[in-house]
Amino acid sequence: MEVTPSHRIVTLPDFRNLGVLLRTLVIAESANFLSLAAHAPDLLDAVTRVGAGALPYEVSLLAVVLLLFIVAPWVGRLPYRQGVWATVVVVALAAGGLELAFNSWMGIMPGVGPLKSATIGALLAALILGYFNWRQRVLSPALATARLMALQSRIRPHFLFNSLNTAVSLVRQDPRLAEQVLLDMADLFRALLADSRSLVPLADEVRLAEAYLQIEQLRLGERLRMHWNLEGAPMSADVPILVLQPLLENAVRYGVEPFAEGGDVHASIRVSSGMLEIEVINSVRGGTCAVPSGNRIALANIEERLGLHFDAEGVLRIATKDNMFVVRVSVPLRASRPHDRS
């Protein structure tokens, strides 16, 4: 059954995600400032109070965020409501405990300070979790929109037309090869019509890209010079579906097809600093490295899907160097789970 936006399952935020951590810090800092401003006679006094209490508050905040980072896998396995309560309790205990430790270190009698800090921590945790709950519900229509955009941008009439022409030209010359072209096309369009929100093993994405390149190689012949570097690539890692093939299609369309002498396309996949990096490079003719409009639309589409999957940790970068157009995609390195492959 398709999950509609109103019935979408809400999950706890991943406190190991960079975007989640940054939003948590911003909300906590904003709440602290607003609280001080509400009790201050003017804005200048509020800023002064922020500076006076910065050390204990910032230390406590960073300690709580670090604790959430540590317990994220455990609370993430709990049902949503239990996970919410567990998170609130963890934050409250941490805030109260840190206040108690700070008072002991300063030689101050505890009093009601730890209880007050625990209460404030619990309320702040509830506020942050409420924000992420709201954000997931608001983003659900955007996920459906992104899916439609992905489908529309990837079912390109020129590719279908060229591929069918290649198959037709081979029907009499080499029927088996023509059949293989049609089978490769079927695999491609089956993936194009799949749910764009799903993550797939890198091995599947590479196979899909190779199927696409087989078709283009038949059409362009020696004009297309493809170079792979997959040494050390983690083939079991999770990646968004159709993140590599569109990059290769753009490289072929803008770096090979327009030129009689063809061009070179380099694709490499590697792990760097805990991130999976996919890099596609194509040669550029005419001394210009401007991004064509069609390429820009496709890259913007990929960048949006990376944000939906990985938040701030999914990054797409574009660069030009020595008449080479370089696109690099970086996503967190995550092993594929069995249920992701269904």
C-alpha positions in Angstrom: 0.0 0.0 0.0 1.3 3.4 -0.9 2.0 5.7 2.0 0.2 9.0 1.5 1.6 12.2 3.1 -1.0 12.2 5.8 -0.2 8.6 6.8 3.5 8.8 6.4 5.4 7.1 9.2 7.4 9.6 11.3 10.7 8.5 12.7 13.2 9.9 15.2 15.8 12.2 13.8 19.2 10.6 13.3 21.4 12.4 15.7 24.5 11.2 13.8 23.5 13.2 10.8 25.3 16.5 10.3 22.2 18.4 9.3 20.3 17.1 12.3 23.1 18.1 14.7 23.4 21.6 13.2 19.6 22.2 13.4 19.6 20.9 17.0 22.4 23.4 18.0 20.7 26.3 16.2 17.3 25.6 17.9 19.0 25.2 21.3 21.0 28.4 20.9 17.9 30.3 19.7 15.8 29.1 22.6 18.5 30.2 25.1 18.7 33.6 23.6 14.9 34.1 23.4 14.6 33.0 27.0 17.2 35.5 28.2 15.7 38.3 26.0 12.3 37.7 27.5 13.6 38.4 31.0 16.0 41.2 30.0 15.0 44.9 30.0 16.6 45.4 26.6 18.5 43.6 23.8 21.9 44.7 25.0 21.3 43.2 28.4 20.2 40.0 26.8 23.4 39.8 24.9 25.4 40.5 28.0 23.6 37.7 29.8 24.3 35.3 27.0 28.0 36.0 27.3 28.0 35.7 31.1 26.4 32.3 31.1 28.0 31.0 27.9 30.6 28.6 29.4 28.3 26.4 31.4 25.5 26.5 28.8 27.7 25.7 25.8 29.6 23.0 27.7 26.3 21.4 28.7 24.8 21.7 25.2 27.8 20.2 23.5 27.9 17.3 26.1 24.2 16.6 25.5 24.6 16.6 21.7 27.6 14.3 22.1 25.5 12.0 24.3 22.7 12.0 21.7 25.3 11.1 19.0 26.4 8.1 21.1 22.9 6.8 22.0 21.5 7.5 18.5 21.7 3.8 17.3 19.9 2.6 20.4 17.0 5.1 20.5 16.7 4.7 16.7 15.7 1.1 17.1 12.9 1.9 19.5 9.3 2.6 18.4 8.7 6.3 17.8 6.9 7.1 21.0 9.3 5.1 23.1 12.2 6.7 21.3 10.8 10.2 22.0 10.5 9.4 25.8 13.9 7.8 25.9 15.5 10.9 24.2 13.7 13.3 26.6 14.7 11.3 29.6 18.4 11.0 28.4 18.6 14.8 27.8 16.9 15.6 31.2 19.2 13.3 33.1 22.3 14.7 31.3 21.3 18.3 31.9 20.5 17.7 35.6 23.7 15.7 36.1 25.9 18.3 34.4 24.4 21.1 36.5 25.0 19.0 39.7 28.6 18.3 38.6 29.2 22.0 37.8 27.8 23.2 41.1 30.0 20.6 43.0 33.1 21.8 41.0 32.3 25.4 41.9 31.6 24.5 45.5 27.9 25.6 45.3 25.1 23.9 47.2 22.9 22.0 44.6 19.5 23.3 45.7 16.9 23.2 43.0 19.4 24.0 40.2 19.8 20.4 38.9 16.0 19.8 38.9 15.5 23.1 37.0 18.1 22.2 34.4 16.6 18.8 33.9 13.2 20.3 33.4 14.5 22.9 30.9 16.5 20.1 29.1 13.4 17.9 28.8 11.3 20.8 27.5 14.0 21.8 25.0 14.4 18.1 23.8 10.6 18.0 23.4 10.7 21.2 21.4 13.4 19.9 19.1 11.7 16.5 18.6 8.5 18.4 17.8 10.3 20.4 15.2 11.7 17.3 13.5 8.3 15.7 13.6 6.8 18.7 11.9 9.6 18.9 9.4 9.1 15.2 8.3 5.4 15.8 7.8 5.9 19.0 5.9 8.6 17.4 3.7 6.4 14.4 2.7 4.7 16.2 -0.2 8.2 17.4 -1.3 9.3 13.8 -1.5 6.5 13.0 -3.9 7.3 16.1 -6.0 11.0 15.2 -6.1 10.0 11.7 -7.3 8.0 13.2 -10.2 10.8 15.6 -11.1 13.3 12.7 -11.1 11.0 10.6 -13.4 10.3 13.5 -15.8 14.0 14.6 -16.0 15.3 11.0 -16.7 12.8 9.7 -19.2 14.4 11.7 -22.0 12.9 11.4 -25.5 16.3 11.8 -27.1 17.8 8.8 -25.3 14.8 6.6 -26.0 14.8 7.7 -29.7 18.6 7.0 -30.1 18.4 3.7 -28.3 15.5 2.4 -30.4 17.4 3.5 -33.6 20.4 1.6 -32.4 18.3 -1.5 -31.9 16.5 -1.2 -35.2 19.8 -0.8 -37.1 21.0 -4.1 -35.5 17.9 -6.2 -36.1 19.1 -7.4 -39.5 22.8 -7.2 -38.9 23.0 -8.9 -35.5 19.6 -9.9 -34.0 21.2 -11.1 -30.8 22.8 -7.8 -30.2 19.6 -5.9 -31.0 17.9 -8.1 -28.4 20.5 -7.3 -25.8 20.0 -3.5 -26.5 16.3 -3.9 -25.8 16.9 -5.9 -22.6 19.4 -3.2 -21.4 16.7 -0.6 -22.2 14.1 -2.5 -20.2 16.5 -2.6 -17.2 17.1 1.1 -17.5 13.4 2.1 -17.7 12.4 -0.3 -15.0 14.8 1.6 -12.7 13.6 4.9 -14.0 10.0 4.0 -13.0 11.1 2.7 -9.5 10.6 4.6 -6.3 13.2 7.3 -6.3 13.2 7.4 -2.5 14.8 4.0 -2.2 18.4 3.3 -1.5 20.1 0.5 -3.5 23.5 -1.3 -3.2 26.2 0.4 -5.1 26.7 -2.8 -7.1 23.2 -2.5 -8.6 23.8 1.1 -9.5 27.1 0.2 -11.3 25.4 -2.6 -13.2 22.6 -0.2 -14.3 25.3 2.3 -15.5 27.1 -0.4 -17.4 23.9 -1.4 -19.1 23.4 2.2 -20.2 27.0 2.5 -21.4 26.6 -0.7 -23.5 23.8 0.9 -25.4 25.8 4.2 -25.9 28.9 2.2 -27.0 26.9 0.5 -29.7 25.6 3.9 -30.9 28.8 5.9 -30.6 31.5 3.2 -31.2 35.1 4.3 -30.7 34.0 7.9 -30.2 33.0 7.0 -26.6 36.1 6.2 -24.6 35.1 5.0 -21.1 37.5 4.6 -18.2 36.5 3.0 -14.9 38.3 3.1 -11.5 36.4 0.9 -9.1 39.4 -0.3 -7.1 38.3 -0.4 -3.4 34.8 0.6 -4.2 32.4 -0.7 -1.4 29.8 -2.5 -3.6 27.5 -3.2 -0.7 27.2 0.5 0.3 23.8 2.2 0.0 23.3 4.9 -2.6 20.2 6.6 -4.0 18.9 4.9 -7.1 19.9 6.6 -10.3 22.7 8.7 -9.0 25.5 7.4 -11.3 23.7 6.8 -14.6 22.4 10.4 -15.0 26.0 11.7 -14.4 27.3 9.4 -17.1 24.5 10.3 -19.4 25.3 14.0 -19.0 29.0 13.3 -19.6 28.2 11.4 -22.8 25.6 13.9 -24.0 27.7 17.0 -23.5 31.3 15.7 -23.6 31.2 13.0 -26.3 28.1 13.1 -28.6 28.5 16.7 -30.0 32.1 16.1 -31.2 33.2 14.1 -34.3 36.3 12.9 -32.5 34.2 11.9 -29.5 35.6 12.2 -26.0 36.8 10.5 -22.8 34.6 9.8 -19.7 36.2 8.8 -16.4 34.2 7.4 -13.6 35.7 6.6 -10.2 34.2 5.4 -6.9 36.2 5.5 -3.6 35.9 5.9 0.1 37.4 9.0 1.7 37.1 10.0 5.4 34.1 7.8 6.0 32.3 9.2 2.9 31.5 7.4 -0.4 32.6 9.6 -3.3 31.4 9.1 -6.9 33.3 11.2 -9.4 32.5 11.5 -13.2 34.8 13.5 -15.5 34.3 14.3 -19.1 36.5 16.2 -21.6 35.3 19.5 -22.9 35.9 21.0 -26.3 36.0 24.5 -27.6 37.8 25.9 -24.5 34.7 26.4 -22.5 33.5 24.6 -19.4 30.2 26.2 -19.0 27.4 24.0 -17.6 24.7 23.4 -20.3 21.2 24.1 -19.2 20.1 20.5 -19.5 23.0 19.4 -17.5 22.3 21.9 -14.8 18.7 20.7 -14.4 19.7 17.1 -14.0 22.5 18.0 -11.5 20.0 20.1 -9.5 17.7 17.2 -9.4 20.3 14.9 -8.1 21.4 17.4 -5.5 17.8 17.7 -4.3 17.4 14.0 -3.9 20.7 13.8 -2.0 19.4 16.4 0.4 16.2 14.4 0.9 18.1 11.2 1.6 21.1 12.5 3.6 20.3 16.1 4.6 23.5 18.2 4.8 25.7 15.1 4.5 24.8 14.5 0.9 26.9 16.9 -1.3 27.2 17.4 -5.0 30.2 19.5 -6.2 31.0 20.8 -9.7 34.4 21.9 -10.8 36.4 22.5 -14.1 40.1 21.9 -14.6 42.2 21.7 -17.7 39.2 21.5 -20.0 37.7 18.7 -17.9 34.2 18.9 -16.4 34.2 17.2 -13.0 31.1 16.2 -10.9 31.7 14.7 -7.5 28.9 13.2 -5.3 29.7 12.5 -1.6 27.3 10.6 0.6 27.7 8.9 4.0 29.1 5.4 3.8 26.3 3.0 4.9 26.2 -0.7 4.4 23.1 -2.0 2.5 20.6 -3.8 4.7 18.6 -6.8 3.5 15.3 -5.0 3.6 16.6 -2.2 1.4 17.0 -4.7 -1.5 13.4 -5.8 -1.6 
